[in-house]
Amino acid sequence: MDDPNHVIAFRRLKALVGLYATVSVLTFAGLVAYRDSSSVTQPVWVRISIVAVSSLILFALTLRAARGSRGAFRRLRILSAVMLVAIVVIVSLPGMFPVWMRIEQSVCGVLLLAVVAVSNGRGLRTRFAR
């Protein structure tokens, strides 16, 4: 990881995934604080819990990939793309989730879109190619 371009790319990835994890965990904390609200339904609990846990896993994978783990890099690329697709589905389903959650998921989706773009860039893919 001596290439300055790789260092910059992983600095960006760590910041993006770190921000995604922060938003996700803070949303979960807000969910706990407002658990008696009518907009906190069982599907909201399940989705936000999955997002919070997967965001922390994604952050751990990012740290391992930054240290040179090919497997962690591959899983980072796959998980970020899968989570992005899941977010697009969640945001596009009318009426299934409250507006506040669709906004939060949209923010997470934008962050994950950037993660997918950076992690699938030619430089990093070449760095981890066999």
N, C-alpha and C positions, 0 to 999 in steps of 0.2 A: 504494500500500500504506500509505496514511496512516490507514486505519480501524483503531482499536485491536483490534477483534474479529478482523480479518484477521491482524494482527501476532501476536495470541495463538494463533490457529489454526495459523499457520506455525511458531511456536515449538514447539507441541505436535508438529506433523508432523516437524520437524527432530529433536526428541528421540526420538520413536518410531522413525523410520527410522534414526536414528543408532544406537539401541540394537539394532535388528534387524540392521544391518550389522555391528555389533560382535560380536554373538552368532554371526552367520554366519561372519565371518572367523576368530574364535577357534575355532569348530568345525572349520573347514578346517585351521587350524594344529594343532589336536589330532589331526586325521586324519593329518597328516603325521608327527607325533610317534609315533603308534601304528599306523603303516602296516603293520606286520607282524602285527597282531592279527587273529584269525580273523573278527572282526566288521567288518573293513574290506574289504568286497568291491567288485567293479567297479561295481555299481549304486550303492553308497554313495558312492564317489568321484565318479561322474558327478553324482548329485543334489546333494551338498554343494558341488561345484565350481560348478554352475549357480546354486545359492542364493547363494553368496558373491559371484559376479560380478554377479548381478542385484540383490543388495542394495546394492552400490556404485553401480550404475547408478541405482537408485531414489533413493539419497541425492543423487546429482548432479542428478537431475530435481527433487527437492524444493528444492534450493538455487536452481535456475534458476526454478522456479515461484514461490518466495518473492520473487524479484526482479521478478516480473510476467509471466513467459513463459506465454502461454496454451497453446502447444503442449506445453511441459514439464508443465504442470498436467494437461492431458488425458492425456498418457502416464503420469504419476504415478498417476492414477486407474485407468487401464486395467491397468498392470503390477501395481499392488498387488492389484487384484481377481483377476487371473489367477494370481498367485503364491499368494494365499489359497486359491483353488480347488485348485491343485496340491498345496498342503500338506494340505488336508482329504483329498484322495485318498490321499496318501502315508500319512498317519496312520491312515486307515481300512482300508488293505489289510493283511490279516492275514499275518504271517510273511515279507513281502517285505523288510523292513528290520529291523535290530536295535532293541531296546527303547530304548536310549540315543538313537538317532536319532529315533525317534518322539516321545520326550519333547522333544528339542531342537526338532524341527519344530513341536510343539504350542506351545512358547513363542514361536517365530517366528510361528505362526498367530495367536496372541492379539495380538501386536504389530501384525501386518498387519490384523487385524480393526479395531483402533483406527484405523489409518491410513485404511482404507476408510471408516470412519464419519466421521472428521474431514474427509477430502478430499471426501466427497460431501454434506457439510452444506450447507444452503441458502445460507449466507453466502458461502462460497467459490465455490460453483457460480454464484451471481449475480454475484460479482466478475469471473469469467472468462467470463461469457456474452457472446455476440456482440451 
